[in-house]
């Protein structure tokens, strides 16, 4: 067996600062590869990215969820996640992070949302069961990054389908979700420093300056903006235009 990866790496150039990913089908299912500076990360496209099954379960998250459920069945016995448990969940979450980054570059926005939602569920679980707030924050501090990626995936999926107004709404909803997270954690001081918030606000401004190609979509966007500004006279005018172009509106 030839263990040297030199030829493979030479054929697939690494570009600093860029996510370079590809997807292919192997004998045991779809795979995703991520080019990194010193090699290639290969992941399963479904299930746990490394394909392992801790204690016969799909993931450590499934293991701990079952233990928590068993504690409830035993009369509400306290269930806690210790430092080692949280470390396992964090290491596992990083694998899903690598994969949804690849999915985004490959424009598999459904895959991005699926993996983001999975990690968000993990973080909520840790927040509820970690032995200490510090242990919980070790994972939950990345919630804003997950919310941003989920928002970006939803936005780009709408833009691909030429739903400009829905893309803007997706970003607005994402910003609300991130702000709610910081408030719930009583860390409002981090809100304005958040790179995720700044990135989404920048994307929102870009989209608001780029009118959609579809005339109906442009009018719907104008209507939403007029309502947002409480300019009801303008909203009535736009609504009349919409009715002329689309009587069912």
N, C-alpha and C positions, 0 to 999 in steps of 0.2 A: 504493500500500500504506500502510495506517495502522499506524504503529509505536507509537502511544500505548497503553500497557497500563492506563491509569487506570481505565477502566470495568471491566475484568476484575478488577483488584485490589479495587475497591470492592465488587464482588459477592461476594468471598471474603475475609472479614475475617481479619486476622492477630491471634492471641491470644498474647501473650508468655508464655513458659514452657510452651507446649503444642505437641505435634507435631500439625500439621494436614495431613492427606494425603488424596488421593483417587486412584482408579484408573479408567481409561476405555480404550476401544478406539479407536484411530486407524486410518487407512488402512494404515499399515505395522506394525500390531501393538499390543499392550497397552502403555499408558503409565502412569507413576506421577508425580504432582505433589506437591511439598512447598511449602507456603506459608511463606515467610520474611519477615522484617520489611520488606525492600525489594523483594520481588517473589515470583516463583515459580520453583522448580527443577523441570524436567521430565526424566524419565528413562525409558529403555526398561525394561520389566519383565523382559526376558530379555537375556542377554549383557552386554556392557559397557554400563553405564547411559547413557553419552552416545552410544552407537551407533557410535563410531569403531572402526576396525580398523587398529591400528598395524602397518605393514609387511605388511598383508594378513592379520594374525592377529587372533584374537578379543580379545586384550589384550596389554599389554606382558609380563605374566606368561607367556603362552604363547610369546612371542618368546624370553624369557630361558631358559625351560625347554628349548626346542629347542636353543639355543646350548649349554646345559650338557650335554644329551644328546650333541650333536655332539662336544663336547670328550672325553667318555668314549669315544666310538667312535674317536677319533683317538689312542687309546692312553693315555687317562687324563690328557690335557693339562689343566693347572690352569684352572679357570673361576672368575672373581671378578666380583662386582658392585661397581662404583665408585659414587662419590657421586651422579653423574647418574642412574645406573641405579636406585639406591635411591630417589632423589627421584621418578622416574617411577612406580615401584611404589607409593610412598606416596601420591602424588596419585591414582593409580588406585584404591587401597584406600579412600580417602576417599569416592569416588563410590559404592562398594558399601556403605560405612557409611551414607551418606544413604539409600540405598534400603532397607536392612534395617530402619532406624529407621521408615521409612514402612510397610513390610510389617508390622511389629509393631503399629503403630497400626491398620492395616487388618485385623488378626487373620489375616494370611497367615503362620502360624507355620512352615510348610514353606519358604516363601520366605526367612524370617529365617534358618533353619538353613542353607539352601543358601548364602546369601551370607556368613554367618559362617564356615562351613567353608571357603569359597573363600579368604577373607582369612587364616584360620589357616594354610592351606597356603602362602600367599604368605609369611607371617612365618617359617614353618619353612624355606622356601627361602632367604630372606634371611639367616636365622641361620646357615645352612650355608655360604653363598657370599659374604657381604659381606667386603670387604677389611679391615674392622676391626670390633672389638666395638662401638665407638661408633656406627658406621654401622648395624650390626645392631640395636642397642638403640633407635635412632631409630624403628623400626617395631615391634619385638617388645615394647616397653614397653606397647603397647596390647592385648596378648594377653589380659590379665585382663578388659578391657572386652568383648572378643569372646566370651570364655567365659561371662561373665555374661549377655550377650544371648542366646546359644545356650541357656543354661540356662533363662532366663525364657521363651523360646519353647517349649521342651519342656514346662516346667511348665504353661503356660497351655493348651497343646494337650491335655495330660492332663486338666486341669480342665474344659475344654470337653466332653470325652468322659466326664466324671464319674468319672475315675480318680484319686481323691484321694490314695491311697497312692502311686501312681506319680508324682504331681506332687511329693510330698515327697521321694521317692527321687531324682527328677531334680535337685532343688536340692542334696541331699546329695552327689550325684555331681559336680555343678558346683563345689561348694566344695572337694572333694577335688582336682579338676582345677586350680583356681586355686592352691591351696596347693602342688601339685606343680610348677606353673610357677615360682613364686617360689623354691622350693628348687633347682630345676634351674638357675636363673639366679644362684643364690647371693645372693639379695636377700630373705632372710627378714625383714629389718628393715622391709620395705615391706608385709608381710602384714597386720599389725594396723592399718595406716594405710589400707588399701585400701577405697575407697568401694564397690567391687564386692562385696567380702566382706561388708561391713556391710549392704549392701542385700539380699543373698541370705539372710543370717542373719535379718534382720528379716522377710522374706517367709516363711522357714521357720517362725519362731515363730508368725506369723499363721495359717499352715495347720495347725499342730499344735493351735492353740486352736479351730479350726473343724472340728468333726466332720463327716464326709461324710454325705449324705442317705441313701445306701443302707446298710441294716443289715449286709449282708455286707462291704461296703467298710469300715465302721466296725470290725467285728471283725478284719478283716485288718490294719487300721492298729493296733489294740490289740495284736495278736499281734506285729507288727514292733517296736512300742515295748517290749513286755515282753522280747523277745529282746535288744533293744539295751541294756536295763537289766540283762540277765542274770537277770531274774526268771522263772525257769523254771517255778515253780509256777503263776504267773499265766498264763504262756504255755500250759501244759497245759490250764488251765481254758478259756481262749479257744479253743484248738484244738478242745476238745470241743463248745463252742457252735457253732463253724463247721461241724463234722461233722453236727450235728443240723439246721442250716439248709441245708447244702449237702453231701450225702453224698459227692459226688465230690471234695471238698476233702481 
